Amino acid sequence: MNHKSDIRPGDTPCLHHPGDWFDPKRRTFTRQQCLNCPILRDCGQSARHHRPSHGMWAGIWIDGDFTDKQHLLPQTTHAPSTGPKHSHRQAITAPATTTIGSPPHPGRRSRVGTLVIAAPTPAIAAQITARASGNCEIMAPACTYQQGALFSRRRGAAPRPLSSPADAIAACPNCIELIEHTDTPTALDLGYLVDPRSCTSTTAMLWRQHRWVFLDTHGRIHHTGHPSITHHAS
């Protein structure tokens, strides 16, 4: 049931199948739906007010770590209006198998943790910066849009020399922090990290939150052929 008086029931994607927004296996799908939602910022403002313990809120997956991620939630740029209006997300509750405030299986999914900040050769760094046009290549909510650092898609205790521009991604500090607080399977699904057995230039990445691409060895971007995020494993 929707209690936001200026939004009709069914106008927002989370009202069609609300259980998806609390299903960790549906994070990839629900994140994209959130990013395309017309009231993304209102939802972020509501999450800041209600401080949920679990679920996808305004494109940010919360799993008992709201305090760490609250600054990544988008905010409204205007003063809140007066009157009996409530966020469409207030009335949405998790399915019976999930209880808000008690995330399922806490601690079983490992977080990405500190990303390896890459130190590529000047030639590779220039290719990545040109590919990104000096902007962030993640562009999640709360993105500053400006390239702040290059992080390696390879995981490891020590930085490894980059062999090509496909090995690293340009990102702003906010998006880097968001990825560091994301669970590892999701980061792998989105192509921000690459399995050691896989090739970075043939592993698809969700580029700037709206299209799947391959990052080639010459600093170029190629479409993968995925028409939408719903066709990629979540």
MDAnalysis code that builds the backbone (N, CA, C; Angstrom):
import MDAnalysis as mda
import numpy as np

u = mda.Universe.empty(702, n_residues=234, atom_resindex=np.repeat(np.arange(234), 3), trajectory=True)
u.add_TopologyAttr("name", ["N", "CA", "C"] * 234)
u.add_TopologyAttr("resid", np.arange(1, 235))
u.add_TopologyAttr("resname", ["MET", "ASN", "HIS", "LYS", "SER", "ASP", "ILE", "ARG", "PRO", "GLY", "ASP", "THR", "PRO", "CYS", "LEU", "HIS", "HIS", "PRO", "GLY", "ASP", "TRP", "PHE", "ASP", "PRO", "LYS", "ARG", "ARG", "THR", "PHE", "THR", "ARG", "GLN", "GLN", "CYS", "LEU", "ASN", "CYS", "PRO", "ILE", "LEU", "ARG", "ASP", "CYS", "GLY", "GLN", "SER", "ALA", "ARG", "HIS", "HIS", "ARG", "PRO", "SER", "HIS", "GLY", "MET", "TRP", "ALA", "GLY", "ILE", "TRP", "ILE", "ASP", "GLY", "ASP", "PHE", "THR", "ASP", "LYS", "GLN", "HIS", "LEU", "LEU", "PRO", "GLN", "THR", "THR", "HIS", "ALA", "PRO", "SER", "THR", "GLY", "PRO", "LYS", "HIS", "SER", "HIS", "ARG", "GLN", "ALA", "ILE", "THR", "ALA", "PRO", "ALA", "THR", "THR", "THR", "ILE", "GLY", "SER", "PRO", "PRO", "HIS", "PRO", "GLY", "ARG", "ARG", "SER", "ARG", "VAL", "GLY", "THR", "LEU", "VAL", "ILE", "ALA", "ALA", "PRO", "THR", "PRO", "ALA", "ILE", "ALA", "ALA", "GLN", "ILE", "THR", "ALA", "ARG", "ALA", "SER", "GLY", "ASN", "CYS", "GLU", "ILE", "MET", "ALA", "PRO", "ALA", "CYS", "THR", "TYR", "GLN", "GLN", "GLY", "ALA", "LEU", "PHE", "SER", "ARG", "ARG", "ARG", "GLY", "ALA", "ALA", "PRO", "ARG", "PRO", "LEU", "SER", "SER", "PRO", "ALA", "ASP", "ALA", "ILE", "ALA", "ALA", "CYS", "PRO", "ASN", "CYS", "ILE", "GLU", "LEU", "ILE", "GLU", "HIS", "THR", "ASP", "THR", "PRO", "THR", "ALA", "LEU", "ASP", "LEU", "GLY", "TYR", "LEU", "VAL", "ASP", "PRO", "ARG", "SER", "CYS", "THR", "SER", "THR", "THR", "ALA", "MET", "LEU", "TRP", "ARG", "GLN", "HIS", "ARG", "TRP", "VAL", "PHE", "LEU", "ASP", "THR", "HIS", "GLY", "ARG", "ILE", "HIS", "HIS", "THR", "GLY", "HIS", "PRO", "SER", "ILE", "THR", "HIS", "HIS", "ALA", "SER"])
u.atoms.positions = np.array([
    [0.852, -1.196, 0.000],
    [0.000, 0.000, 0.000],
    [0.879, 1.235, 0.000],
    [0.493, 2.239, -0.790],
    [1.287, 3.441, -0.921],
    [0.620, 4.597, -0.189],
    [1.383, 5.296, 0.659],
    [0.822, 6.390, 1.422],
    [1.353, 7.739, 0.963],
    [2.084, 7.777, -0.130],
    [2.570, 9.057, -0.631],
    [1.462, 9.649, -1.505],
    [0.881, 10.746, -1.077],
    [-0.349, 11.234, -1.696],
    [-0.161, 11.718, -3.122],
    [1.082, 12.088, -3.515],
    [1.254, 12.590, -4.874],
    [1.801, 11.537, -5.812],
    [1.854, 10.266, -5.390],
    [2.321, 9.189, -6.261],
    [1.278, 8.087, -6.266],
    [0.822, 7.717, -7.428],
    [-0.171, 6.657, -7.527],
    [0.489, 5.309, -7.300],
    [-0.201, 4.345, -6.673],
    [0.348, 2.998, -6.499],
    [0.758, 2.416, -7.837],
    [1.945, 1.854, -7.884],
    [2.440, 1.249, -9.110],
    [3.343, 2.155, -9.910],
    [3.464, 3.450, -9.490],
    [4.293, 4.387, -10.228],
    [5.779, 4.140, -10.013],
    [6.145, 3.517, -8.924],
    [7.556, 3.273, -8.642],
    [7.837, 1.770, -8.710],
    [9.007, 1.381, -9.211],
    [9.280, -0.044, -9.428],
    [9.241, -0.897, -8.171],
    [9.575, -0.321, -7.011],
    [9.603, -1.128, -5.787],
    [8.216, -1.524, -5.309],
    [7.173, -0.919, -5.888],
    [5.821, -1.270, -5.489],
    [5.278, -2.474, -6.259],
    [5.897, -2.794, -7.384],
    [5.423, -3.926, -8.174],
    [5.769, -5.250, -7.492],
    [7.024, -5.400, -7.088],
    [7.490, -6.623, -6.421],
    [8.366, -6.201, -5.237],
    [7.772, -5.699, -4.157],
    [8.560, -5.147, -3.040],
    [9.545, -6.122, -2.423],
    [9.234, -7.429, -2.482],
    [10.160, -8.395, -1.897],
    [11.513, -8.393, -2.559],
    [11.569, -7.996, -3.843],
    [12.852, -7.954, -4.550],
    [13.817, -6.982, -3.892],
    [13.268, -5.933, -3.269],
    [14.131, -4.889, -2.689],
    [14.757, -5.322, -1.366],
    [14.430, -6.533, -0.909],
    [15.045, -7.080, 0.289],
    [15.727, -8.408, 0.005],
    [15.834, -8.752, -1.268],
    [16.432, -10.017, -1.684],
    [17.872, -9.772, -2.133],
    [18.871, -10.277, -1.413],
    [20.267, -10.022, -1.804],
    [20.615, -10.552, -3.191],
    [19.879, -11.557, -3.671],
    [20.151, -12.104, -4.997],
    [19.642, -11.195, -6.118],
    [18.829, -10.205, -5.759],
    [18.251, -9.314, -6.761],
    [18.881, -7.923, -6.730],
    [20.011, -7.796, -6.037],
    [20.619, -6.470, -5.874],
    [20.941, -5.793, -7.200],
    [21.496, -6.545, -8.146],
    [21.878, -5.935, -9.411],
    [20.657, -5.361, -10.122],
    [19.587, -6.125, -10.144],
    [18.358, -5.686, -10.802],
    [17.735, -4.494, -10.079],
    [17.581, -4.600, -8.751],
    [16.895, -3.530, -8.031],
    [17.708, -2.239, -8.009],
    [19.024, -2.346, -7.998],
    [19.840, -1.131, -8.033],
    [19.584, -0.337, -9.310],
    [19.523, -1.027, -10.444],
    [19.273, -0.331, -11.695],
    [17.877, 0.285, -11.709],
    [16.885, -0.422, -11.149],
    [15.535, 0.134, -11.086],
    [15.522, 1.401, -10.233],
    [16.240, 1.379, -9.120],
    [16.313, 2.562, -8.261],
    [16.938, 3.746, -8.998],
    [18.007, 3.489, -9.714],
    [18.719, 4.575, -10.387],
    [17.883, 5.216, -11.485],
    [16.885, 4.495, -11.995],
    [16.002, 5.038, -13.021],
    [14.693, 5.579, -12.437],
    [14.551, 5.544, -11.124],
    [13.295, 5.933, -10.471],
    [13.178, 7.458, -10.392],
    [11.998, 8.020, -10.695],
    [11.837, 9.476, -10.670],
    [11.894, 10.097, -9.273],
    [11.725, 9.285, -8.227],
    [11.774, 9.852, -6.872],
    [12.963, 9.275, -6.095],
    [14.062, 9.076, -6.801],
    [15.266, 8.529, -6.180],
    [15.699, 9.344, -4.967],
    [15.732, 10.659, -5.116],
    [16.208, 11.501, -4.018],
    [15.240, 11.499, -2.839],
    [13.946, 11.448, -3.121],
    [12.979, 11.381, -2.018],
    [13.161, 10.090, -1.226],
    [13.437, 8.984, -1.944],
    [13.647, 7.708, -1.269],
    [14.913, 7.772, -0.408],
    [15.957, 8.409, -0.941],
    [17.182, 8.556, -0.160],
    [16.953, 9.364, 1.099],
    [16.143, 10.427, 0.971],
    [15.832, 11.250, 2.133],
    [15.041, 10.447, 3.162],
    [14.105, 9.615, 2.684],
    [13.317, 8.778, 3.589],
    [14.207, 7.788, 4.319],
    [15.173, 7.203, 3.588],
    [16.073, 6.240, 4.217],
    [16.907, 6.912, 5.300],
    [17.346, 8.139, 5.046],
    [18.112, 8.862, 6.058],
    [17.272, 9.082, 7.326],
    [15.977, 9.285, 7.127],
    [15.091, 9.534, 8.266],
    [14.789, 8.250, 9.044],
    [14.511, 7.163, 8.308],
    [14.084, 5.919, 8.960],
    [15.241, 4.985, 9.303],
    [16.408, 5.211, 8.718],
    [17.605, 4.430, 9.022],
    [17.341, 2.917, 8.931],
    [16.997, 2.414, 7.740],
    [16.705, 0.979, 7.589],
    [17.939, 0.130, 7.843],
    [17.719, -1.101, 8.248],
    [18.813, -2.018, 8.527],
    [19.092, -2.973, 7.370],
    [18.155, -3.043, 6.419],
    [18.327, -4.035, 5.363],
    [17.548, -3.618, 4.126],
    [18.072, -3.960, 2.959],
    [17.354, -3.729, 1.717],
    [18.019, -2.716, 0.812],
    [17.455, -2.582, -0.403],
    [17.948, -1.622, -1.388],
    [17.168, -0.320, -1.228],
    [17.886, 0.751, -0.971],
    [17.272, 2.057, -0.767],
    [17.973, 3.082, -1.645],
    [17.249, 3.630, -2.599],
    [17.786, 4.676, -3.485],
    [19.088, 4.232, -4.149],
    [19.152, 2.951, -4.509],
    [20.330, 2.451, -5.201],
    [21.469, 2.020, -4.293],
    [21.277, 2.079, -2.994],
    [22.312, 1.691, -2.029],
    [21.832, 0.455, -1.275],
    [22.639, -0.610, -1.292],
    [22.274, -1.835, -0.589],
    [22.704, -1.724, 0.867],
    [21.732, -1.823, 1.770],
    [21.983, -1.724, 3.208],
    [21.895, -3.124, 3.807],
    [22.906, -3.504, 4.566],
    [22.915, -4.828, 5.191],
    [23.561, -4.714, 6.568],
    [22.865, -4.012, 7.465],
    [23.395, -3.809, 8.806],
    [24.512, -2.785, 8.865],
    [24.712, -2.014, 7.786],
    [25.815, -1.057, 7.741],
    [25.331, 0.332, 7.330],
    [24.132, 0.708, 7.784],
    [23.570, 1.993, 7.395],
    [24.487, 3.156, 7.765],
    [25.066, 3.124, 8.945],
    [25.917, 4.231, 9.387],
    [27.069, 4.464, 8.422],
    [27.642, 3.386, 7.894],
    [28.764, 3.512, 6.968],
    [28.337, 4.055, 5.609],
    [27.086, 3.818, 5.232],
    [26.654, 4.163, 3.875],
    [25.703, 5.349, 3.783],
    [25.249, 5.882, 4.908],
    [24.222, 6.907, 4.853],
    [24.644, 8.135, 4.051],
    [25.937, 8.460, 4.067],
    [26.368, 9.649, 3.333],
    [26.351, 9.435, 1.825],
    [26.205, 8.179, 1.377],
    [26.161, 7.882, -0.050],
    [24.746, 8.001, -0.614],
    [23.746, 8.079, 0.253],
    [22.369, 8.197, -0.206],
    [22.121, 9.577, -0.800],
    [21.451, 9.640, -1.950],
    [21.156, 10.947, -2.548],
    [20.201, 11.725, -1.668],
    [20.324, 13.034, -1.718],
    [19.470, 13.889, -0.905],
    [18.655, 14.809, -1.800],
    [17.497, 15.242, -1.293],
    [16.715, 16.224, -2.016],
    [17.424, 17.558, -1.928],
    [17.270, 18.368, -2.954],
    [17.930, 19.674, -2.998],
    [17.002, 20.794, -2.563],
    [15.793, 20.434, -2.140],
    [14.829, 21.444, -1.704],
    [14.343, 21.100, -0.301],
    [13.774, 22.073, 0.338],
    [13.255, 21.854, 1.684],
    [12.064, 20.925, 1.620],
    [11.919, 20.051, 2.592],
    [10.779, 19.140, 2.578],
    [9.457, 19.895, 2.661],
    [8.475, 19.414, 1.908],
    [7.183, 20.081, 1.903],
    [6.395, 19.718, 3.158],
    [5.447, 20.573, 3.491],
    [4.620, 20.325, 4.660],
    [3.386, 19.546, 4.256],
    [2.729, 18.941, 5.223],
    [1.521, 18.189, 4.913],
    [1.731, 16.714, 5.169],
    [0.654, 15.947, 5.119],
    [0.712, 14.518, 5.452],
    [1.225, 13.660, 4.314],
    [2.468, 13.925, 3.872],
    [3.048, 13.113, 2.809],
    [4.120, 12.210, 3.395],
    [4.185, 11.004, 2.917],
    [5.146, 10.042, 3.410],
    [5.802, 9.360, 2.230],
    [6.996, 8.906, 2.416],
    [7.695, 8.207, 1.340],
    [6.960, 6.930, 0.961],
    [7.007, 6.601, -0.340],
    [6.403, 5.363, -0.815],
    [7.054, 4.152, -0.188],
    [8.264, 4.286, 0.340],
    [8.969, 3.135, 0.900],
    [8.604, 2.880, 2.361],
    [7.908, 3.825, 3.018],
    [7.594, 3.636, 4.429],
    [6.758, 2.383, 4.667],
    [5.817, 2.116, 3.759],
    [4.882, 1.031, 3.991],
    [5.368, -0.305, 3.453],
    [6.496, -0.305, 2.753],
    [7.002, -1.547, 2.188],
    [7.782, -2.301, 3.252],
    [7.414, -3.516, 3.475],
    [8.114, -4.328, 4.460],
    [8.729, -5.535, 3.794],
    [9.709, -6.096, 4.424],
    [10.369, -7.264, 3.871],
    [9.442, -8.460, 3.936],
    [9.662, -9.466, 3.084],
    [8.852, -10.672, 3.138],
    [9.045, -11.389, 4.472],
    [8.211, -12.372, 4.730],
    [8.202, -13.036, 6.036],
    [9.541, -13.644, 6.400],
    [10.349, -14.002, 5.398],
    [11.631, -14.644, 5.681],
    [12.710, -13.647, 6.077],
    [12.408, -12.349, 5.971],
    [13.391, -11.327, 6.284],
    [12.777, -10.335, 7.258],
    [13.503, -9.956, 8.286],
    [13.001, -9.005, 9.256],
    [13.861, -7.759, 9.244],
    [13.232, -6.604, 9.001],
    [13.974, -5.357, 9.044],
    [14.581, -5.206, 10.429],
    [15.856, -4.881, 10.452],
    [16.539, -4.739, 11.735],
    [17.342, -5.968, 12.082],
    [17.083, -7.089, 11.387],
    [17.842, -8.314, 11.620],
    [18.241, -8.899, 10.264],
    [19.320, -8.364, 9.640],
    [19.726, -8.829, 8.333],
    [19.976, -10.331, 8.337],
    [19.573, -11.033, 7.269],
    [19.769, -12.475, 7.238],
    [21.234, -12.848, 7.138],
    [21.620, -13.847, 7.883],
    [22.975, -14.381, 7.816],
    [24.048, -13.304, 7.918],
    [24.060, -12.484, 8.957],
    [25.053, -11.418, 9.057],
    [26.465, -11.977, 9.041],
    [27.323, -11.260, 8.305],
    [28.734, -11.604, 8.301],
    [29.132, -12.734, 7.364],
    [28.170, -13.362, 6.698],
    [28.526, -14.487, 5.836],
    [29.058, -14.040, 4.477],
    [28.694, -12.825, 4.055],
    [29.174, -12.319, 2.774],
    [30.310, -11.347, 3.033],
    [31.454, -11.589, 2.473],
    [32.609, -10.747, 2.726],
    [32.499, -9.442, 1.953],
    [32.957, -8.378, 2.580],
    [32.992, -7.078, 1.929],
    [34.239, -6.963, 1.075],
    [34.185, -6.069, 0.109],
    [35.342, -5.854, -0.761],
    [36.533, -5.365, 0.050],
    [36.273, -4.445, 0.972],
    [37.369, -3.881, 1.759],
    [38.157, -2.871, 0.942],
    [39.313, -2.521, 1.419],
    [40.114, -1.484, 0.783],
    [40.535, -1.883, -0.626],
    [40.170, -1.060, -1.588],
    [40.558, -1.311, -2.977],
    [42.031, -0.981, -3.179],
    [42.624, -1.648, -4.136],
    [44.023, -1.377, -4.467],
    [44.067, -0.189, -5.414],
    [44.617, 0.918, -4.942],
    [44.753, 2.097, -5.791],
    [45.919, 1.868, -6.744],
    [45.620, 1.944, -8.025],
    [46.608, 1.594, -9.041],
    [47.599, 2.723, -9.289],
    [48.801, 2.320, -9.633],
    [49.843, 3.268, -10.017],
    [50.361, 2.862, -11.388],
    [49.575, 3.106, -12.441],
    [49.967, 2.645, -13.774],
    [51.076, 3.489, -14.380],
    [51.618, 2.996, -15.464],
    [52.596, 3.788, -16.211],
    [51.885, 5.030, -16.749],
    [52.607, 6.091, -17.037],
    [51.961, 7.308, -17.558],
    [51.120, 7.049, -18.805],
    [51.584, 6.131, -19.658],
    [50.844, 5.859, -20.894],
    [49.496, 5.215, -20.593],
    [49.473, 4.224, -19.697],
    [48.213, 3.557, -19.349],
    [47.302, 4.508, -18.574],
    [47.868, 5.292, -17.676],
    [47.072, 6.263, -16.924],
    [46.402, 7.252, -17.862],
    [47.128, 7.687, -18.880],
    [46.571, 8.636, -19.844],
    [45.429, 8.008, -20.634],
    [45.567, 6.731, -20.973],
    [44.505, 6.044, -21.718],
    [43.234, 5.910, -20.878],
    [43.398, 5.584, -19.587],
    [42.228, 5.448, -18.706],
    [41.550, 6.804, -18.510],
    [42.340, 7.845, -18.287],
    [41.785, 9.182, -18.096],
    [41.052, 9.655, -19.343],
    [41.611, 9.346, -20.515],
    [40.941, 9.713, -21.772],
    [39.633, 8.947, -21.927],
    [39.647, 7.660, -21.582],
    [38.429, 6.836, -21.661],
    [37.337, 7.396, -20.759],
    [37.735, 7.846, -19.568],
    [36.784, 8.368, -18.587],
    [36.503, 9.853, -18.779],
    [37.237, 10.515, -19.678],
    [37.128, 11.965, -19.890],
    [37.357, 12.735, -18.590],
    [38.183, 12.151, -17.718],
    [38.479, 12.808, -16.453],
    [37.361, 12.708, -15.434],
    [36.366, 11.866, -15.721],
    [35.221, 11.713, -14.819],
    [35.215, 10.332, -14.182],
    [34.307, 10.148, -13.233],
    [34.138, 8.852, -12.575],
    [33.481, 7.878, -13.547],
    [33.920, 6.615, -13.535],
    [33.334, 5.602, -14.404],
    [32.315, 4.724, -13.668],
    [32.034, 5.062, -12.416],
    [31.043, 4.322, -11.638],
    [29.715, 5.080, -11.599],
    [29.761, 6.313, -11.140],
    [28.601, 7.209, -11.077],
    [27.424, 6.606, -10.321],
    [27.693, 6.065, -9.156],
    [26.635, 5.607, -8.254],
    [26.035, 6.828, -7.555],
    [24.934, 6.664, -6.814],
    [24.401, 7.801, -6.050],
    [25.473, 8.405, -5.155],
    [25.449, 9.723, -5.014],
    [26.423, 10.506, -4.242],
    [27.751, 10.655, -4.971],
    [27.806, 10.283, -6.248],
    [29.027, 10.446, -7.040],
    [29.354, 11.929, -7.199],
    [30.643, 12.269, -7.138],
    [31.070, 13.648, -7.371],
    [31.375, 13.879, -8.852],
    [31.352, 12.797, -9.631],
    [31.570, 12.810, -11.085],
    [33.011, 13.057, -11.508],
    [33.849, 13.472, -10.618],
    [35.229, 13.768, -10.969],
    [36.146, 12.586, -10.673],
    [37.045, 12.285, -11.591],
    [38.020, 11.221, -11.376],
    [38.936, 11.585, -10.216],
    [38.956, 10.728, -9.202],
    [39.803, 10.985, -8.050],
    [40.987, 10.055, -7.967],
    [40.793, 8.810, -8.427],
    [41.864, 7.811, -8.371],
    [41.540, 6.691, -9.353],
    [42.536, 5.876, -9.611],
    [42.363, 4.683, -10.429],
    [42.504, 3.483, -9.508],
    [41.495, 2.616, -9.484],
    [41.623, 1.430, -8.658],
    [41.694, 0.185, -9.522],
    [42.478, -0.767, -9.061],
    [42.687, -2.001, -9.805],
    [41.473, -2.912, -9.706],
    [41.121, -3.542, -10.807],
    [40.025, -4.517, -10.801],
    [40.503, -5.863, -10.247],
    [41.779, -6.016, -10.105],
    [42.345, -7.238, -9.545],
    [42.462, -7.097, -8.042],
    [42.126, -8.173, -7.336],
    [42.277, -8.162, -5.896],
    [43.638, -8.716, -5.513],
    [44.180, -8.220, -4.412],
    [45.470, -8.712, -3.962],
    [45.982, -7.891, -2.809],
    [46.868, -8.473, -2.036],
    [47.409, -7.772, -0.874],
    [48.314, -6.623, -1.280],
    [48.987, -6.747, -2.418],
    [49.914, -5.718, -2.860],
    [49.545, -5.298, -4.281],
    [49.723, -4.020, -4.618],
    [49.419, -3.555, -5.965],
    [50.246, -4.304, -7.010],
    [49.607, -4.624, -8.111],
    [50.296, -5.278, -9.211],
    [50.404, -4.305, -10.374],
    [51.465, -4.370, -11.134],
    [51.581, -3.477, -12.301],
    [50.422, -3.731, -13.266],
    [49.854, -2.653, -13.767],
    [48.765, -2.790, -14.722],
    [49.330, -3.085, -16.104],
    [48.764, -4.089, -16.750],
    [49.248, -4.446, -18.079],
    [48.478, -3.742, -19.183],
    [47.275, -3.207, -18.846],
    [46.475, -2.512, -19.848],
    [45.447, -1.637, -19.156],
    [44.803, -0.710, -19.899],
    [43.758, 0.139, -19.312],
    [42.547, -0.647, -18.805],
    [42.365, -1.883, -19.289],
    [41.236, -2.696, -18.837],
    [41.403, -3.159, -17.402],
    [42.589, -3.039, -16.865],
    [42.871, -3.524, -15.515],
    [42.427, -2.574, -14.413],
    [42.038, -1.352, -14.756],
    [41.700, -0.372, -13.718],
    [40.506, 0.479, -14.132],
    [39.889, 1.093, -13.137],
    [38.717, 1.938, -13.335],
    [38.963, 3.286, -12.669],
    [38.569, 4.358, -13.334],
    [38.660, 5.699, -12.762],
    [37.409, 5.954, -11.933],
    [37.582, 6.441, -10.715],
    [36.415, 6.647, -9.841],
    [36.645, 7.811, -8.888],
    [35.538, 8.355, -8.395],
    [35.613, 9.416, -7.389],
    [35.726, 8.773, -6.005],
    [36.123, 9.528, -4.993],
    [36.264, 8.951, -3.645],
    [34.977, 8.339, -3.102],
    [33.823, 8.960, -3.380],
    [32.557, 8.428, -2.860],
    [32.236, 7.066, -3.453],
    [32.437, 6.922, -4.766],
    [32.140, 5.637, -5.398],
    [33.136, 4.565, -4.961],
    [34.380, 4.947, -4.759],
    [35.363, 3.993, -4.256],
    [34.936, 3.490, -2.884],
    [34.486, 4.404, -2.039],
    [34.061, 3.998, -0.695],
    [32.827, 3.099, -0.754],
    [31.910, 3.405, -1.678],
    [30.726, 2.570, -1.828],
    [31.109, 1.144, -2.216],
    [32.025, 1.013, -3.169],
    [32.455, -0.313, -3.608],
    [33.148, -1.048, -2.469],
    [33.935, -0.339, -1.677],
    [34.636, -0.977, -0.564],
    [33.660, -1.542, 0.474],
    [32.459, -0.961, 0.571],
    [31.461, -1.455, 1.506],
    [30.472, -2.421, 0.860],
    [30.656, -2.702, -0.417],
    [29.796, -3.639, -1.127],
    [30.306, -5.055, -0.893],
    [29.395, -6.030, -0.910],
    [29.873, -7.396, -0.746],
    [30.554, -7.844, -2.038],
    [31.537, -8.703, -1.889],
    [32.390, -9.105, -3.012],
    [31.627, -9.717, -4.180],
    [30.649, -10.620, -3.967],
    [29.923, -11.174, -5.115],
    [29.258, -10.117, -5.980],
    [28.705, -9.065, -5.360],
    [28.067, -8.006, -6.138],
    [29.099, -7.232, -6.943],
    [30.237, -6.915, -6.333],
    [31.293, -6.195, -7.055],
    [31.797, -7.002, -8.246],
    [31.866, -8.328, -8.083],
    [32.259, -9.190, -9.193],
    [31.177, -9.225, -10.268],
    [29.913, -9.301, -9.849],
    [28.805, -9.315, -10.797],
    [28.778, -8.054, -11.648],
    [29.099, -6.919, -11.034],
    [29.055, -5.644, -11.739],
    [30.325, -5.363, -12.522],
    [31.323, -6.228, -12.398],
    [32.550, -6.064, -13.163],
    [33.536, -5.079, -12.577],
    [33.283, -4.588, -11.365],
    [34.235, -3.667, -10.736],
    [35.466, -4.427, -10.270],
    [35.271, -5.674, -9.873],
    [36.377, -6.575, -9.581],
    [36.323, -7.720, -10.585],
    [37.468, -8.335, -10.825],
    [37.551, -9.426, -11.791],
    [38.199, -10.629, -11.129],
    [37.591, -11.780, -11.320],
    [38.135, -13.023, -10.786],
    [39.545, -13.250, -11.320],
    [40.459, -13.746, -10.487],
    [41.846, -13.966, -10.930],
    [41.959, -14.847, -12.165],
    [40.983, -15.714, -12.380],
    [41.045, -16.616, -13.527],
    [40.485, -15.995, -14.799],
    [39.930, -14.776, -14.702],
    [39.302, -14.133, -15.849],
    [40.178, -13.023, -16.415],
    [39.919, -12.688, -17.663],
    [40.642, -11.610, -18.344],
    [39.864, -10.309, -18.172],
    [40.528, -9.246, -17.781],
    [39.831, -7.983, -17.533],
    [39.204, -7.404, -18.795],
    [39.821, -7.614, -19.938],
    [39.297, -7.021, -21.178],
    [38.083, -7.770, -21.728],
    [37.808, -8.956, -21.195],
    [36.639, -9.717, -21.656],
    [35.621, -9.923, -20.536],
    [35.783, -9.193, -19.432],
    [34.825, -9.232, -18.328],
    [33.992, -7.961, -18.370],
    [32.680, -8.120, -18.558],
    [31.795, -6.963, -18.693],
    [31.719, -6.159, -17.403],
    [31.541, -4.860, -17.560],
    [31.415, -3.949, -16.429],
    [30.186, -3.071, -16.637],
    [29.467, -2.787, -15.551],
    [28.353, -1.842, -15.621],
    [28.948, -0.438, -15.570],
    [29.057, 0.189, -16.707],
    [29.745, 1.479, -16.839],
    [28.783, 2.623, -16.581],
    [29.142, 3.441, -15.608],
    [28.358, 4.617, -15.231],
    [26.893, 4.296, -14.974],
    [26.647, 3.085, -14.467],
    [25.343, 2.673, -13.973],
    [24.259, 2.574, -15.041],
    [24.624, 2.589, -16.327],
    [23.539, 2.516, -17.305],
    [23.802, 1.637, -18.508],
    [25.031, 1.133, -18.699],
    [25.243, 0.224, -19.822],
    [26.399, -0.720, -19.546],
    [26.268, -1.927, -20.121],
    [27.305, -2.945, -19.971],
    [28.330, -2.787, -21.078],
    [29.606, -2.754, -20.701],
    [30.670, -2.552, -21.680],
    [31.855, -3.470, -21.389],
    [32.708, -3.604, -22.382],
    [34.019, -4.201, -22.211],
    [35.037, -3.069, -22.290],
    [36.021, -3.079, -21.408],
    [37.123, -2.125, -21.443],
    [38.284, -2.816, -22.139],
    [38.679, -2.319, -23.310],
    [39.702, -3.052, -24.052],
    [41.109, -2.624, -23.655],
    [42.091, -3.244, -24.264],
    [43.496, -3.030, -23.895],
    [44.081, -1.747, -24.481],
    [43.269, -0.998, -25.231],
    [43.753, 0.251, -25.834],
    [43.025, 1.479, -25.288],
    [42.283, 1.284, -24.190],
    [41.603, 2.417, -23.581],
    [40.274, 2.763, -24.225],
    [39.690, 1.797, -24.949],
    [38.409, 2.036, -25.593],
    [37.294, 1.264, -24.884],
    [36.063, 1.640, -25.194],
    [34.874, 1.010, -24.624],
    [34.078, 0.353, -25.732],
    [33.614, -0.871, -25.480],
    [32.808, -1.594, -26.458],
    [31.531, -2.080, -25.788],
    [30.405, -1.935, -26.486],
    [29.136, -2.444, -25.969],
    [29.171, -3.968, -25.927],
    [28.548, -4.511, -24.917],
    [28.536, -5.971, -24.767],
    [27.395, -6.637, -25.517],
    [26.378, -5.873, -25.844],
    [25.214, -6.457, -26.479],
    [24.091, -6.733, -25.514],
    [24.338, -6.519, -24.184],
    [23.266, -6.673, -23.205],
    [22.316, -5.485, -23.343],
    [21.057, -5.682, -23.710],
    [20.153, -4.547, -23.876],
    [19.772, -3.872, -22.572],
    [19.831, -4.593, -21.474],
    [19.504, -4.003, -20.180],
    [20.126, -4.812, -19.077],
    [20.153, -4.238, -17.875],
    [20.782, -4.907, -16.749],
    [20.059, -6.182, -16.360],
    [18.781, -6.288, -16.709],
    [18.020, -7.461, -16.310],
    [18.503, -8.721, -17.019],
    [19.323, -8.576, -18.075],
    [19.829, -9.732, -18.781],
    [21.171, -10.218, -18.245],
    [21.659, -9.529, -17.184],
    [22.937, -9.918, -16.595],
    [22.671, -10.628, -15.287],
    [23.500, -11.553, -14.937],
    [23.294, -12.290, -13.682],
    [23.276, -11.354, -12.506],
    [22.358, -11.566, -11.596],
    [22.267, -10.719, -10.410],
    [22.655, -11.506, -9.193],
])
